[in-house]
Amino acid sequence: MKKIKYYYNTHTLRYEKLETPLRVKLLRVFGFIAAALVTAAIISLLAFRFIGSPNEKLLRAENERMKDRYRALTQETKKIEQQMKELEDRDNEVYRSIFEATPIPDSARLKDIEKEQQIARVEGMEQNDLVNSIVTSLNNMQSRINAQKASYKDLGVMVKDKEKLLAATPAIQPVSNADLKRIASGFGYRIDPVYKTVKLHPGLDFAAPAGTPIYATANGTVEFAGNRGDGYGNNVIINHGYGYKTLFGHMFRIKARIGERVNRGEVIGWVGSTGKSTGPHCHYEVIKNGNKIDPIYFFYNDLTPEQFDRLLKLAAASNQSFD
Protein backbone atom coordinates (compact mmCIF):
# COMPACT_ATOMS: atom_id res chain seq x y z
CA MET A 1 0.00 0.00 0.00
CA LYS A 2 1.49 3.30 -1.09
CA LYS A 3 2.34 5.62 1.77
CA ILE A 4 0.73 9.05 1.48
CA LYS A 5 2.52 12.05 2.92
CA TYR A 6 0.82 15.24 4.23
CA TYR A 7 2.07 18.64 5.15
CA TYR A 8 0.58 21.55 7.15
CA ASN A 9 -0.33 24.51 4.96
CA THR A 10 0.08 27.68 7.03
CA HIS A 11 -2.02 29.65 4.64
CA THR A 12 -5.08 27.46 4.84
CA LEU A 13 -4.35 26.19 8.35
CA ARG A 14 -5.09 22.71 7.11
CA TYR A 15 -3.18 19.43 6.44
CA GLU A 16 -2.91 18.89 2.76
CA LYS A 17 -1.71 15.98 0.66
CA LEU A 18 2.00 16.26 -0.43
CA GLU A 19 2.40 15.84 -4.17
CA THR A 20 5.90 15.97 -5.83
CA PRO A 21 6.03 17.56 -9.27
CA LEU A 22 7.24 15.42 -12.19
CA ARG A 23 10.09 17.83 -12.85
CA VAL A 24 11.48 17.28 -9.35
CA LYS A 25 11.11 13.55 -9.67
CA LEU A 26 13.09 13.59 -12.94
CA LEU A 27 15.81 15.73 -11.39
CA ARG A 28 16.11 13.36 -8.46
CA VAL A 29 16.39 10.36 -10.78
CA PHE A 30 18.98 12.11 -12.95
CA GLY A 31 21.00 13.15 -9.88
CA PHE A 32 20.98 9.58 -8.55
CA ILE A 33 22.11 8.15 -11.88
CA ALA A 34 24.82 10.80 -12.23
CA ALA A 35 26.10 10.15 -8.71
CA ALA A 36 26.12 6.42 -9.39
CA LEU A 37 28.08 6.87 -12.60
CA VAL A 38 30.63 9.17 -10.98
CA THR A 39 31.05 6.78 -8.06
CA ALA A 40 31.51 3.84 -10.46
CA ALA A 41 34.11 5.78 -12.44
CA ILE A 42 36.06 6.66 -9.30
CA ILE A 43 35.96 3.05 -8.07
CA SER A 44 37.08 1.77 -11.52
CA LEU A 45 39.92 4.28 -11.67
CA LEU A 46 41.16 3.31 -8.23
CA ALA A 47 40.82 -0.37 -9.07
CA PHE A 48 42.77 -0.06 -12.36
CA ARG A 49 45.33 2.14 -10.68
CA PHE A 50 46.19 -0.11 -7.77
CA ILE A 51 44.80 -3.51 -8.75
CA GLY A 52 45.08 -3.59 -12.55
CA SER A 53 42.80 -4.68 -15.29
CA PRO A 54 42.71 -8.27 -16.54
CA ASN A 55 44.49 -7.19 -19.74
CA GLU A 56 47.21 -5.46 -17.76
CA LYS A 57 47.67 -8.57 -15.63
CA LEU A 58 48.03 -10.65 -18.80
CA LEU A 59 50.50 -8.16 -20.27
CA ARG A 60 52.55 -8.08 -17.06
CA ALA A 61 52.64 -11.86 -16.95
CA GLU A 62 53.66 -12.02 -20.60
CA ASN A 63 56.32 -9.38 -20.01
CA GLU A 64 57.78 -11.39 -17.14
CA ARG A 65 57.81 -14.52 -19.29
CA MET A 66 59.63 -12.59 -22.03
CA LYS A 67 62.19 -11.34 -19.52
CA ASP A 68 62.75 -14.88 -18.25
CA ARG A 69 63.20 -16.13 -21.80
CA TYR A 70 65.56 -13.26 -22.53
CA ARG A 71 67.66 -14.09 -19.47
CA ALA A 72 67.80 -17.75 -20.55
CA LEU A 73 68.71 -16.72 -24.11
CA THR A 74 71.40 -14.39 -22.80
CA GLN A 75 72.93 -17.24 -20.78
CA GLU A 76 72.93 -19.47 -23.85
CA THR A 77 74.48 -16.66 -25.89
CA LYS A 78 77.22 -16.31 -23.28
CA LYS A 79 77.96 -20.04 -23.46
CA ILE A 80 78.17 -19.88 -27.26
CA GLU A 81 80.40 -16.80 -27.07
CA GLN A 82 82.69 -18.63 -24.64
CA GLN A 83 82.92 -21.59 -27.01
CA MET A 84 83.55 -19.16 -29.88
CA LYS A 85 86.33 -17.49 -27.87
CA GLU A 86 87.95 -20.88 -27.24
CA LEU A 87 87.84 -21.65 -30.96
CA GLU A 88 89.39 -18.27 -31.78
CA ASP A 89 92.14 -18.76 -29.18
CA ARG A 90 92.86 -22.28 -30.44
CA ASP A 91 92.92 -20.94 -33.99
CA ASN A 92 95.50 -18.26 -33.12
CA GLU A 93 97.60 -20.09 -30.54
CA VAL A 94 97.59 -23.64 -31.91
CA TYR A 95 96.56 -24.04 -35.54
CA ARG A 96 98.16 -20.87 -36.89
CA SER A 97 101.28 -21.47 -34.77
CA ILE A 98 101.69 -24.89 -36.39
CA PHE A 99 101.64 -23.32 -39.85
CA GLU A 100 103.64 -20.24 -38.76
CA ALA A 101 100.74 -18.02 -39.88
CA THR A 102 99.94 -14.57 -38.56
CA PRO A 103 97.19 -14.62 -35.89
CA ILE A 104 93.91 -12.92 -36.76
CA PRO A 105 93.50 -9.70 -34.71
CA ASP A 106 90.39 -9.32 -32.56
CA SER A 107 89.32 -6.31 -34.62
CA ALA A 108 88.89 -8.61 -37.61
CA ARG A 109 86.46 -10.78 -35.69
CA LEU A 110 84.71 -7.76 -34.14
CA LYS A 111 84.89 -6.88 -30.46
CA ASP A 112 82.68 -8.69 -28.00
CA ILE A 113 79.54 -6.73 -27.14
CA GLU A 114 78.96 -5.64 -23.55
CA LYS A 115 77.95 -8.82 -21.82
CA GLU A 116 77.95 -8.08 -18.11
CA GLN A 117 75.57 -5.12 -18.37
CA GLN A 118 72.86 -6.76 -20.45
CA ILE A 119 70.91 -8.32 -17.59
CA ALA A 120 70.91 -5.06 -15.65
CA ARG A 121 69.38 -3.28 -18.65
CA VAL A 122 66.58 -5.81 -19.07
CA GLU A 123 64.39 -4.33 -16.31
CA GLY A 124 64.14 -1.00 -18.09
CA MET A 125 63.71 -2.44 -21.57
CA GLU A 126 60.54 -2.55 -23.60
CA GLN A 127 59.80 -5.35 -26.04
CA ASN A 128 61.47 -3.60 -29.00
CA ASP A 129 64.60 -2.95 -26.94
CA LEU A 130 64.78 -6.61 -25.95
CA VAL A 131 64.41 -7.71 -29.56
CA ASN A 132 67.03 -5.21 -30.75
CA SER A 133 69.46 -6.36 -28.07
CA ILE A 134 69.03 -10.01 -29.07
CA VAL A 135 69.40 -9.14 -32.75
CA THR A 136 72.60 -7.19 -32.01
CA SER A 137 74.05 -10.15 -30.11
CA LEU A 138 73.16 -12.58 -32.87
CA ASN A 139 74.55 -10.30 -35.60
CA ASN A 140 77.81 -9.96 -33.67
CA MET A 141 77.99 -13.72 -33.23
CA GLN A 142 77.29 -14.27 -36.94
CA SER A 143 80.11 -11.89 -37.87
CA ARG A 144 82.56 -13.78 -35.66
CA ILE A 145 81.37 -17.12 -37.05
CA ASN A 146 81.89 -15.86 -40.63
CA ALA A 147 85.39 -14.66 -39.72
CA GLN A 148 86.18 -18.03 -38.14
CA LYS A 149 84.90 -19.89 -41.22
CA ALA A 150 87.21 -17.77 -43.38
CA SER A 151 90.10 -18.54 -41.03
CA TYR A 152 89.46 -22.28 -41.20
CA LYS A 153 89.29 -22.02 -44.98
CA ASP A 154 92.74 -20.42 -44.93
CA LEU A 155 93.98 -23.15 -42.60
CA GLY A 156 92.65 -25.75 -45.04
CA VAL A 157 94.84 -24.22 -47.74
CA MET A 158 97.77 -24.21 -45.31
CA VAL A 159 97.24 -27.92 -44.59
CA LYS A 160 97.49 -28.63 -48.32
CA ASP A 161 100.64 -26.50 -48.52
CA LYS A 162 102.19 -28.08 -45.42
CA GLU A 163 103.57 -31.03 -47.42
CA LYS A 164 105.21 -28.57 -49.82
CA LEU A 165 106.54 -26.58 -46.86
CA LEU A 166 108.11 -29.68 -45.30
CA ALA A 167 109.69 -30.62 -48.63
CA ALA A 168 111.07 -27.06 -48.93
CA THR A 169 112.54 -27.01 -45.41
CA PRO A 170 116.24 -28.02 -45.16
CA ALA A 171 116.27 -31.36 -43.38
CA ILE A 172 119.43 -33.37 -44.22
CA GLN A 173 123.21 -32.88 -44.12
CA PRO A 174 124.76 -31.57 -47.36
CA VAL A 175 127.37 -34.36 -47.51
CA SER A 176 127.30 -38.01 -46.51
CA ASN A 177 128.19 -38.07 -42.80
CA ALA A 178 126.93 -41.34 -41.38
CA ASP A 179 129.76 -41.59 -38.83
CA LEU A 180 129.32 -37.92 -37.79
CA LYS A 181 133.06 -37.23 -38.15
CA ARG A 182 132.95 -34.57 -40.84
CA ILE A 183 131.81 -31.57 -38.77
CA ALA A 184 134.94 -29.40 -38.76
CA SER A 185 133.55 -26.11 -37.48
CA GLY A 186 130.18 -24.99 -36.18
CA PHE A 187 128.01 -21.89 -36.34
CA GLY A 188 129.11 -18.96 -34.15
CA TYR A 189 132.20 -16.94 -33.37
CA ARG A 190 135.33 -18.81 -34.46
CA ILE A 191 138.99 -18.02 -35.21
CA ASP A 192 139.44 -16.98 -38.83
CA PRO A 193 142.05 -19.31 -40.42
CA VAL A 194 143.56 -16.50 -42.53
CA TYR A 195 143.29 -13.38 -40.36
CA LYS A 196 143.53 -15.21 -37.01
CA THR A 197 140.82 -12.97 -35.52
CA VAL A 198 137.56 -14.00 -33.87
CA LYS A 199 134.62 -13.42 -36.22
CA LEU A 200 131.18 -14.83 -36.86
CA HIS A 201 131.19 -18.08 -38.80
CA PRO A 202 127.65 -18.08 -40.31
CA GLY A 203 127.45 -21.77 -41.19
CA LEU A 204 128.82 -25.29 -40.73
CA ASP A 205 132.02 -26.65 -42.29
CA PHE A 206 131.93 -30.30 -43.39
CA ALA A 207 135.47 -31.59 -44.00
CA ALA A 208 135.53 -34.12 -46.84
CA PRO A 209 137.88 -35.28 -49.60
CA ALA A 210 137.80 -33.24 -52.79
CA GLY A 211 135.19 -34.64 -55.17
CA THR A 212 132.77 -35.76 -52.44
CA PRO A 213 129.19 -35.20 -53.68
CA ILE A 214 127.21 -32.31 -52.19
CA TYR A 215 123.44 -32.75 -51.94
CA ALA A 216 120.53 -30.30 -51.98
CA THR A 217 119.04 -30.38 -48.49
CA ALA A 218 115.47 -29.48 -49.61
CA ASN A 219 113.42 -28.93 -52.75
CA GLY A 220 113.93 -25.58 -54.42
CA THR A 221 115.15 -23.55 -57.37
CA VAL A 222 118.81 -22.70 -57.97
CA GLU A 223 119.14 -18.95 -57.49
CA PHE A 224 122.90 -18.69 -58.04
CA ALA A 225 125.61 -21.01 -59.28
CA GLY A 226 129.09 -19.62 -59.82
CA ASN A 227 131.91 -17.59 -58.24
CA ARG A 228 131.43 -13.93 -57.34
CA GLY A 229 134.82 -13.52 -55.69
CA ASP A 230 133.29 -13.02 -52.24
CA GLY A 231 135.31 -15.73 -50.51
CA TYR A 232 132.80 -18.53 -51.02
CA GLY A 233 134.55 -19.69 -54.19
CA ASN A 234 132.40 -21.82 -56.44
CA ASN A 235 129.07 -21.80 -54.61
CA VAL A 236 125.39 -22.56 -55.09
CA ILE A 237 122.43 -20.75 -53.52
CA ILE A 238 119.06 -22.55 -53.59
CA ASN A 239 115.80 -20.69 -52.97
CA HIS A 240 113.38 -23.12 -51.33
CA GLY A 241 110.49 -20.69 -50.89
CA TYR A 242 108.67 -20.03 -47.60
CA GLY A 243 111.57 -17.74 -46.66
CA TYR A 244 114.24 -20.48 -46.80
CA LYS A 245 117.51 -20.39 -48.73
CA THR A 246 120.66 -22.52 -48.47
CA LEU A 247 124.25 -21.78 -49.53
CA PHE A 248 126.94 -24.34 -50.41
CA GLY A 249 130.45 -22.91 -50.71
CA HIS A 250 134.01 -23.77 -51.90
CA MET A 251 132.95 -26.39 -54.48
CA PHE A 252 135.49 -28.03 -56.76
CA ARG A 253 132.88 -28.19 -59.51
CA ILE A 254 129.24 -27.11 -59.78
CA LYS A 255 126.60 -29.36 -61.31
CA ALA A 256 123.47 -27.24 -60.72
CA ARG A 257 122.47 -24.45 -63.08
CA ILE A 258 120.69 -21.16 -62.34
CA GLY A 259 116.90 -21.57 -62.62
CA GLU A 260 117.08 -25.35 -62.34
CA ARG A 261 114.57 -27.10 -60.09
CA VAL A 262 116.28 -29.51 -57.66
CA ASN A 263 114.95 -31.98 -55.12
CA ARG A 264 116.23 -32.94 -51.69
CA GLY A 265 119.10 -35.45 -52.01
CA GLU A 266 119.99 -34.44 -55.57
CA VAL A 267 123.70 -33.84 -56.28
CA ILE A 268 124.37 -30.14 -56.99
CA GLY A 269 128.20 -30.19 -56.99
CA TRP A 270 131.35 -31.64 -55.48
CA VAL A 271 133.53 -30.69 -52.48
CA GLY A 272 136.53 -28.51 -53.21
CA SER A 273 138.67 -25.73 -51.69
CA THR A 274 137.99 -22.73 -53.92
CA GLY A 275 137.73 -19.19 -52.56
CA LYS A 276 138.93 -18.29 -49.05
CA SER A 277 139.52 -21.85 -47.85
CA THR A 278 142.33 -23.71 -46.09
CA GLY A 279 141.31 -27.20 -47.15
CA PRO A 280 138.67 -29.27 -48.95
CA HIS A 281 135.29 -28.83 -47.25
CA CYS A 282 131.70 -27.80 -47.82
CA HIS A 283 130.65 -24.56 -46.15
CA TYR A 284 126.88 -24.82 -45.56
CA GLU A 285 124.49 -22.02 -44.55
CA VAL A 286 120.76 -21.88 -43.86
CA ILE A 287 119.08 -18.51 -44.41
CA LYS A 288 115.53 -17.76 -43.13
CA ASN A 289 113.88 -14.50 -44.17
CA GLY A 290 117.28 -12.98 -44.91
CA ASN A 291 118.87 -14.01 -41.58
CA LYS A 292 121.59 -16.64 -41.35
CA ILE A 293 120.69 -19.23 -38.70
CA ASP A 294 122.42 -22.27 -37.23
CA PRO A 295 122.07 -25.18 -39.72
CA ILE A 296 122.53 -27.71 -36.89
CA TYR A 297 118.77 -27.61 -36.25
CA PHE A 298 117.92 -28.69 -39.80
CA PHE A 299 119.13 -32.29 -39.87
CA TYR A 300 116.05 -34.00 -38.46
CA ASN A 301 115.49 -36.26 -41.50
CA ASP A 302 118.73 -38.22 -41.31
CA LEU A 303 119.68 -38.25 -37.61
CA THR A 304 118.44 -40.10 -34.54
CA PRO A 305 118.05 -38.09 -31.30
CA GLU A 306 121.31 -39.61 -30.01
CA GLN A 307 123.17 -38.71 -33.21
CA PHE A 308 121.79 -35.18 -33.13
CA ASP A 309 122.93 -34.72 -29.53
CA ARG A 310 126.42 -35.88 -30.49
CA LEU A 311 126.49 -33.63 -33.57
CA LEU A 312 125.35 -30.69 -31.47
CA LYS A 313 128.31 -31.12 -29.14
CA LEU A 314 130.74 -31.39 -32.04
CA ALA A 315 129.41 -28.24 -33.67
CA ALA A 316 129.59 -26.30 -30.40
CA ALA A 317 133.33 -26.86 -29.99
CA SER A 318 135.36 -23.65 -30.17
CA ASN A 319 137.92 -24.15 -32.90
CA GLN A 320 139.30 -22.58 -36.03
CA SER A 321 137.02 -22.55 -39.09
CA PHE A 322 138.09 -23.74 -42.56
CA ASP A 323 137.16 -20.41 -44.22
ChimeraX attribute file (.defattr): number of C-alpha atoms within 10 A of each C-alpha:
attribute: neighborCount
match mode: 1-to-1
recipient: residues
	/A:1	3
	/A:2	4
	/A:3	4
	/A:4	8
	/A:5	10
	/A:6	11
	/A:7	11
	/A:8	12
	/A:9	11
	/A:10	8
	/A:11	6
	/A:12	8
	/A:13	8
	/A:14	11
	/A:15	12
	/A:16	12
	/A:17	11
	/A:18	11
	/A:19	10
	/A:20	7
	/A:21	8
	/A:22	9
	/A:23	9
	/A:24	10
	/A:25	11
	/A:26	11
	/A:27	11
	/A:28	12
	/A:29	12
	/A:30	12
	/A:31	12
	/A:32	12
	/A:33	12
	/A:34	12
	/A:35	12
	/A:36	12
	/A:37	12
	/A:38	12
	/A:39	12
	/A:40	12
	/A:41	12
	/A:42	12
	/A:43	12
	/A:44	14
	/A:45	13
	/A:46	12
	/A:47	12
	/A:48	13
	/A:49	10
	/A:50	8
	/A:51	12
	/A:52	15
	/A:53	13
	/A:54	10
	/A:55	9
	/A:56	12
	/A:57	12
	/A:58	12
	/A:59	12
	/A:60	13
	/A:61	12
	/A:62	12
	/A:63	14
	/A:64	13
	/A:65	12
	/A:66	14
	/A:67	19
	/A:68	13
	/A:69	12
	/A:70	19
	/A:71	15
	/A:72	12
	/A:73	13
	/A:74	18
	/A:75	14
	/A:76	12
	/A:77	17
	/A:78	15
	/A:79	12
	/A:80	13
	/A:81	18
	/A:82	12
	/A:83	12
	/A:84	16
	/A:85	14
	/A:86	12
	/A:87	15
	/A:88	23
	/A:89	14
	/A:90	13
	/A:91	19
	/A:92	18
	/A:93	12
	/A:94	14
	/A:95	18
	/A:96	19
	/A:97	13
	/A:98	13
	/A:99	14
	/A:100	10
	/A:101	13
	/A:102	9
	/A:103	16
	/A:104	16
	/A:105	10
	/A:106	11
	/A:107	8
	/A:108	11
	/A:109	18
	/A:110	13
	/A:111	10
	/A:112	14
	/A:113	12
	/A:114	8
	/A:115	13
	/A:116	9
	/A:117	9
	/A:118	16
	/A:119	14
	/A:120	9
	/A:121	12
	/A:122	17
	/A:123	11
	/A:124	9
	/A:125	13
	/A:126	11
	/A:127	12
	/A:128	9
	/A:129	13
	/A:130	19
	/A:131	13
	/A:132	11
	/A:133	18
	/A:134	17
	/A:135	12
	/A:136	13
	/A:137	19
	/A:138	13
	/A:139	12
	/A:140	18
	/A:141	20
	/A:142	13
	/A:143	14
	/A:144	22
	/A:145	16
	/A:146	13
	/A:147	17
	/A:148	19
	/A:149	12
	/A:150	12
	/A:151	18
	/A:152	15
	/A:153	12
	/A:154	13
	/A:155	18
	/A:156	12
	/A:157	11
	/A:158	19
	/A:159	15
	/A:160	10
	/A:161	13
	/A:162	15
	/A:163	10
	/A:164	15
	/A:165	19
	/A:166	13
	/A:167	17
	/A:168	22
	/A:169	23
	/A:170	27
	/A:171	22
	/A:172	22
	/A:173	23
	/A:174	27
	/A:175	23
	/A:176	15
	/A:177	15
	/A:178	11
	/A:179	7
	/A:180	14
	/A:181	12
	/A:182	18
	/A:183	18
	/A:184	20
	/A:185	24
	/A:186	29
	/A:187	23
	/A:188	20
	/A:189	16
	/A:190	21
	/A:191	19
	/A:192	17
	/A:193	16
	/A:194	13
	/A:195	8
	/A:196	10
	/A:197	12
	/A:198	13
	/A:199	13
	/A:200	13
	/A:201	22
	/A:202	21
	/A:203	25
	/A:204	26
	/A:205	25
	/A:206	25
	/A:207	22
	/A:208	22
	/A:209	15
	/A:210	17
	/A:211	15
	/A:212	19
	/A:213	21
	/A:214	22
	/A:215	21
	/A:216	28
	/A:217	28
	/A:218	26
	/A:219	23
	/A:220	25
	/A:221	20
	/A:222	22
	/A:223	19
	/A:224	18
	/A:225	21
	/A:226	18
	/A:227	18
	/A:228	12
	/A:229	11
	/A:230	9
	/A:231	15
	/A:232	23
	/A:233	21
	/A:234	25
	/A:235	27
	/A:236	28
	/A:237	24
	/A:238	28
	/A:239	23
	/A:240	25
	/A:241	16
	/A:242	13
	/A:243	13
	/A:244	21
	/A:245	26
	/A:246	26
	/A:247	21
	/A:248	30
	/A:249	30
	/A:250	28
	/A:251	31
	/A:252	20
	/A:253	18
	/A:254	20
	/A:255	13
	/A:256	24
	/A:257	16
	/A:258	14
	/A:259	14
	/A:260	12
	/A:261	15
	/A:262	22
	/A:263	17
	/A:264	18
	/A:265	17
	/A:266	16
	/A:267	18
	/A:268	24
	/A:269	24
	/A:270	25
	/A:271	27
	/A:272	26
	/A:273	23
	/A:274	22
	/A:275	19
	/A:276	17
	/A:277	21
	/A:278	13
	/A:279	16
	/A:280	22
	/A:281	32
	/A:282	37
	/A:283	29
	/A:284	25
	/A:285	23
	/A:286	26
	/A:287	20
	/A:288	14
	/A:289	11
	/A:290	10
	/A:291	12
	/A:292	16
	/A:293	17
	/A:294	19
	/A:295	22
	/A:296	21
	/A:297	13
	/A:298	17
	/A:299	17
	/A:300	14
	/A:301	11
	/A:302	13
	/A:303	18
	/A:304	11
	/A:305	9
	/A:306	9
	/A:307	13
	/A:308	17
	/A:309	11
	/A:310	12
	/A:311	19
	/A:312	15
	/A:313	10
	/A:314	17
	/A:315	20
	/A:316	13
	/A:317	14
	/A:318	14
	/A:319	15
	/A:320	19
	/A:321	25
	/A:322	25
	/A:323	23
